[in-house]
């Protein structure tokens, strides 16, 4: 599991709810119009963050996104990738709410 040095404590601080939902990540920038949508699926979520699974291009630790999950009433919530792991040809990632 890759993590950024000194910025992320992997010890869970909040109860996680396992729930698979469709999720959209948009790159966090001042001009979010025209930013590409990345479609992923949630694995779990909590007050502290979100676990996702995805295929295709590998994301990087430190990437920041606005998260949209209609079924969980999450719209444009800022998050940062804090860990990544490869899993059976796909990737899993942990995002921390900002």
PyMOL commands that place a pseudoatom at each C-alpha (Angstrom):
pseudoatom trace, name=CA, resn=UNK, resi=1, chain=A, elem=C, hetatm=0, pos=[0.000, 0.000, 0.000]
pseudoatom trace, name=CA, resn=UNK, resi=2, chain=A, elem=C, hetatm=0, pos=[1.462, 3.344, -1.016]
pseudoatom trace, name=CA, resn=UNK, resi=3, chain=A, elem=C, hetatm=0, pos=[1.019, 6.359, 1.227]
pseudoatom trace, name=CA, resn=UNK, resi=4, chain=A, elem=C, hetatm=0, pos=[2.373, 9.863, 1.312]
pseudoatom trace, name=CA, resn=UNK, resi=5, chain=A, elem=C, hetatm=0, pos=[4.957, 10.319, 4.029]
pseudoatom trace, name=CA, resn=UNK, resi=6, chain=A, elem=C, hetatm=0, pos=[3.800, 11.891, 7.275]
pseudoatom trace, name=CA, resn=UNK, resi=7, chain=A, elem=C, hetatm=0, pos=[0.378, 12.944, 5.988]
pseudoatom trace, name=CA, resn=UNK, resi=8, chain=A, elem=C, hetatm=0, pos=[-1.858, 9.926, 6.447]
pseudoatom trace, name=CA, resn=UNK, resi=9, chain=A, elem=C, hetatm=0, pos=[-2.481, 7.738, 9.466]
pseudoatom trace, name=CA, resn=UNK, resi=10, chain=A, elem=C, hetatm=0, pos=[-3.978, 4.411, 8.300]
pseudoatom trace, name=CA, resn=UNK, resi=11, chain=A, elem=C, hetatm=0, pos=[-5.634, 3.798, 11.687]
pseudoatom trace, name=CA, resn=UNK, resi=12, chain=A, elem=C, hetatm=0, pos=[-9.397, 4.009, 11.227]
pseudoatom trace, name=CA, resn=UNK, resi=13, chain=A, elem=C, hetatm=0, pos=[-11.010, 6.762, 13.241]
pseudoatom trace, name=CA, resn=UNK, resi=14, chain=A, elem=C, hetatm=0, pos=[-14.615, 6.422, 11.997]
pseudoatom trace, name=CA, resn=UNK, resi=15, chain=A, elem=C, hetatm=0, pos=[-17.045, 3.549, 11.466]
pseudoatom trace, name=CA, resn=UNK, resi=16, chain=A, elem=C, hetatm=0, pos=[-17.028, 2.424, 7.819]
pseudoatom trace, name=CA, resn=UNK, resi=17, chain=A, elem=C, hetatm=0, pos=[-20.224, 1.550, 5.968]
pseudoatom trace, name=CA, resn=UNK, resi=18, chain=A, elem=C, hetatm=0, pos=[-19.672, -1.019, 3.199]
pseudoatom trace, name=CA, resn=UNK, resi=19, chain=A, elem=C, hetatm=0, pos=[-21.764, 0.095, 0.256]
pseudoatom trace, name=CA, resn=UNK, resi=20, chain=A, elem=C, hetatm=0, pos=[-21.242, -0.204, -3.503]
pseudoatom trace, name=CA, resn=UNK, resi=21, chain=A, elem=C, hetatm=0, pos=[-22.493, 2.901, -5.293]
pseudoatom trace, name=CA, resn=UNK, resi=22, chain=A, elem=C, hetatm=0, pos=[-21.638, 4.588, -8.571]
pseudoatom trace, name=CA, resn=UNK, resi=23, chain=A, elem=C, hetatm=0, pos=[-19.404, 7.575, -8.010]
pseudoatom trace, name=CA, resn=UNK, resi=24, chain=A, elem=C, hetatm=0, pos=[-18.006, 10.400, -10.157]
pseudoatom trace, name=CA, resn=UNK, resi=25, chain=A, elem=C, hetatm=0, pos=[-14.640, 12.058, -9.457]
pseudoatom trace, name=CA, resn=UNK, resi=26, chain=A, elem=C, hetatm=0, pos=[-13.815, 15.406, -11.065]
pseudoatom trace, name=CA, resn=UNK, resi=27, chain=A, elem=C, hetatm=0, pos=[-10.329, 16.909, -10.817]
pseudoatom trace, name=CA, resn=UNK, resi=28, chain=A, elem=C, hetatm=0, pos=[-10.316, 19.671, -8.193]
pseudoatom trace, name=CA, resn=UNK, resi=29, chain=A, elem=C, hetatm=0, pos=[-9.194, 22.919, -9.789]
pseudoatom trace, name=CA, resn=UNK, resi=30, chain=A, elem=C, hetatm=0, pos=[-10.233, 26.556, -9.902]
pseudoatom trace, name=CA, resn=UNK, resi=31, chain=A, elem=C, hetatm=0, pos=[-11.789, 26.004, -13.316]
pseudoatom trace, name=CA, resn=UNK, resi=32, chain=A, elem=C, hetatm=0, pos=[-13.724, 22.775, -12.816]
pseudoatom trace, name=CA, resn=UNK, resi=33, chain=A, elem=C, hetatm=0, pos=[-15.754, 23.323, -15.982]
pseudoatom trace, name=CA, resn=UNK, resi=34, chain=A, elem=C, hetatm=0, pos=[-14.597, 21.003, -18.689]
pseudoatom trace, name=CA, resn=UNK, resi=35, chain=A, elem=C, hetatm=0, pos=[-12.755, 18.725, -16.263]
pseudoatom trace, name=CA, resn=UNK, resi=36, chain=A, elem=C, hetatm=0, pos=[-12.913, 15.065, -17.160]
pseudoatom trace, name=CA, resn=UNK, resi=37, chain=A, elem=C, hetatm=0, pos=[-15.188, 12.805, -15.141]
pseudoatom trace, name=CA, resn=UNK, resi=38, chain=A, elem=C, hetatm=0, pos=[-13.733, 9.582, -13.744]
pseudoatom trace, name=CA, resn=UNK, resi=39, chain=A, elem=C, hetatm=0, pos=[-16.381, 6.937, -13.097]
pseudoatom trace, name=CA, resn=UNK, resi=40, chain=A, elem=C, hetatm=0, pos=[-15.634, 4.604, -10.167]
pseudoatom trace, name=CA, resn=UNK, resi=41, chain=A, elem=C, hetatm=0, pos=[-17.521, 2.511, -7.625]
pseudoatom trace, name=CA, resn=UNK, resi=42, chain=A, elem=C, hetatm=0, pos=[-17.494, 2.969, -3.870]
pseudoatom trace, name=CA, resn=UNK, resi=43, chain=A, elem=C, hetatm=0, pos=[-16.412, 0.147, -1.584]
pseudoatom trace, name=CA, resn=UNK, resi=44, chain=A, elem=C, hetatm=0, pos=[-17.141, 1.896, 1.697]
pseudoatom trace, name=CA, resn=UNK, resi=45, chain=A, elem=C, hetatm=0, pos=[-17.540, 5.351, 3.199]
pseudoatom trace, name=CA, resn=UNK, resi=46, chain=A, elem=C, hetatm=0, pos=[-17.338, 7.090, 6.565]
pseudoatom trace, name=CA, resn=UNK, resi=47, chain=A, elem=C, hetatm=0, pos=[-17.215, 10.551, 8.129]
pseudoatom trace, name=CA, resn=UNK, resi=48, chain=A, elem=C, hetatm=0, pos=[-13.498, 10.578, 7.316]
pseudoatom trace, name=CA, resn=UNK, resi=49, chain=A, elem=C, hetatm=0, pos=[-13.420, 9.413, 3.726]
pseudoatom trace, name=CA, resn=UNK, resi=50, chain=A, elem=C, hetatm=0, pos=[-14.253, 6.988, 0.984]
pseudoatom trace, name=CA, resn=UNK, resi=51, chain=A, elem=C, hetatm=0, pos=[-12.902, 3.713, -0.422]
pseudoatom trace, name=CA, resn=UNK, resi=52, chain=A, elem=C, hetatm=0, pos=[-13.214, 3.195, -4.186]
pseudoatom trace, name=CA, resn=UNK, resi=53, chain=A, elem=C, hetatm=0, pos=[-12.451, 0.580, -6.831]
pseudoatom trace, name=CA, resn=UNK, resi=54, chain=A, elem=C, hetatm=0, pos=[-11.658, 1.459, -10.441]
pseudoatom trace, name=CA, resn=UNK, resi=55, chain=A, elem=C, hetatm=0, pos=[-9.963, 0.216, -13.595]
pseudoatom trace, name=CA, resn=UNK, resi=56, chain=A, elem=C, hetatm=0, pos=[-8.001, 1.973, -16.296]
pseudoatom trace, name=CA, resn=UNK, resi=57, chain=A, elem=C, hetatm=0, pos=[-5.548, 4.779, -15.626]
pseudoatom trace, name=CA, resn=UNK, resi=58, chain=A, elem=C, hetatm=0, pos=[-3.867, 4.692, -12.253]
pseudoatom trace, name=CA, resn=UNK, resi=59, chain=A, elem=C, hetatm=0, pos=[-4.605, 7.672, -10.019]
pseudoatom trace, name=CA, resn=UNK, resi=60, chain=A, elem=C, hetatm=0, pos=[-1.865, 9.143, -7.831]
pseudoatom trace, name=CA, resn=UNK, resi=61, chain=A, elem=C, hetatm=0, pos=[-1.549, 9.821, -4.128]
pseudoatom trace, name=CA, resn=UNK, resi=62, chain=A, elem=C, hetatm=0, pos=[-2.200, 13.489, -3.500]
pseudoatom trace, name=CA, resn=UNK, resi=63, chain=A, elem=C, hetatm=0, pos=[-4.675, 13.884, -6.417]
pseudoatom trace, name=CA, resn=UNK, resi=64, chain=A, elem=C, hetatm=0, pos=[-7.616, 16.003, -5.307]
pseudoatom trace, name=CA, resn=UNK, resi=65, chain=A, elem=C, hetatm=0, pos=[-11.145, 15.588, -6.599]
pseudoatom trace, name=CA, resn=UNK, resi=66, chain=A, elem=C, hetatm=0, pos=[-14.700, 16.739, -6.141]
pseudoatom trace, name=CA, resn=UNK, resi=67, chain=A, elem=C, hetatm=0, pos=[-16.817, 13.664, -5.386]
pseudoatom trace, name=CA, resn=UNK, resi=68, chain=A, elem=C, hetatm=0, pos=[-20.406, 13.158, -6.576]
pseudoatom trace, name=CA, resn=UNK, resi=69, chain=A, elem=C, hetatm=0, pos=[-22.535, 10.255, -5.296]
pseudoatom trace, name=CA, resn=UNK, resi=70, chain=A, elem=C, hetatm=0, pos=[-26.222, 10.996, -5.906]
pseudoatom trace, name=CA, resn=UNK, resi=71, chain=A, elem=C, hetatm=0, pos=[-27.512, 7.998, -3.946]
pseudoatom trace, name=CA, resn=UNK, resi=72, chain=A, elem=C, hetatm=0, pos=[-25.617, 9.157, -0.825]
pseudoatom trace, name=CA, resn=UNK, resi=73, chain=A, elem=C, hetatm=0, pos=[-26.514, 12.861, -1.282]
pseudoatom trace, name=CA, resn=UNK, resi=74, chain=A, elem=C, hetatm=0, pos=[-22.857, 13.798, -1.815]
pseudoatom trace, name=CA, resn=UNK, resi=75, chain=A, elem=C, hetatm=0, pos=[-22.349, 16.608, -4.298]
pseudoatom trace, name=CA, resn=UNK, resi=76, chain=A, elem=C, hetatm=0, pos=[-19.048, 18.350, -4.979]
pseudoatom trace, name=CA, resn=UNK, resi=77, chain=A, elem=C, hetatm=0, pos=[-17.379, 17.170, -1.753]
pseudoatom trace, name=CA, resn=UNK, resi=78, chain=A, elem=C, hetatm=0, pos=[-13.597, 17.727, -1.813]
pseudoatom trace, name=CA, resn=UNK, resi=79, chain=A, elem=C, hetatm=0, pos=[-11.356, 14.688, -1.232]
pseudoatom trace, name=CA, resn=UNK, resi=80, chain=A, elem=C, hetatm=0, pos=[-7.707, 13.669, -1.597]
pseudoatom trace, name=CA, resn=UNK, resi=81, chain=A, elem=C, hetatm=0, pos=[-6.263, 10.248, -2.454]
pseudoatom trace, name=CA, resn=UNK, resi=82, chain=A, elem=C, hetatm=0, pos=[-4.179, 9.021, 0.498]
pseudoatom trace, name=CA, resn=UNK, resi=83, chain=A, elem=C, hetatm=0, pos=[-3.478, 5.387, -0.475]
pseudoatom trace, name=CA, resn=UNK, resi=84, chain=A, elem=C, hetatm=0, pos=[-3.585, 3.081, -3.509]
pseudoatom trace, name=CA, resn=UNK, resi=85, chain=A, elem=C, hetatm=0, pos=[-3.477, -0.693, -3.960]
pseudoatom trace, name=CA, resn=UNK, resi=86, chain=A, elem=C, hetatm=0, pos=[-3.713, -3.059, -6.934]
pseudoatom trace, name=CA, resn=UNK, resi=87, chain=A, elem=C, hetatm=0, pos=[-6.388, -5.750, -6.615]
pseudoatom trace, name=CA, resn=UNK, resi=88, chain=A, elem=C, hetatm=0, pos=[-7.055, -8.481, -9.218]
pseudoatom trace, name=CA, resn=UNK, resi=89, chain=A, elem=C, hetatm=0, pos=[-6.407, -6.282, -12.254]
pseudoatom trace, name=CA, resn=UNK, resi=90, chain=A, elem=C, hetatm=0, pos=[-8.268, -3.310, -10.779]
pseudoatom trace, name=CA, resn=UNK, resi=91, chain=A, elem=C, hetatm=0, pos=[-7.160, -0.674, -8.297]
pseudoatom trace, name=CA, resn=UNK, resi=92, chain=A, elem=C, hetatm=0, pos=[-8.517, 0.365, -4.927]
pseudoatom trace, name=CA, resn=UNK, resi=93, chain=A, elem=C, hetatm=0, pos=[-7.913, 3.762, -3.375]
pseudoatom trace, name=CA, resn=UNK, resi=94, chain=A, elem=C, hetatm=0, pos=[-8.646, 5.568, -0.152]
pseudoatom trace, name=CA, resn=UNK, resi=95, chain=A, elem=C, hetatm=0, pos=[-9.838, 9.169, -0.281]
pseudoatom trace, name=CA, resn=UNK, resi=96, chain=A, elem=C, hetatm=0, pos=[-9.863, 11.488, 2.725]
pseudoatom trace, name=CA, resn=UNK, resi=97, chain=A, elem=C, hetatm=0, pos=[-12.492, 14.212, 2.923]
pseudoatom trace, name=CA, resn=UNK, resi=98, chain=A, elem=C, hetatm=0, pos=[-10.949, 17.681, 2.996]
for i in range(1, 98): cmd.bond("trace and resi %d" % i, "trace and resi %d" % (i + 1))
show_as sticks, trace
zoom trace
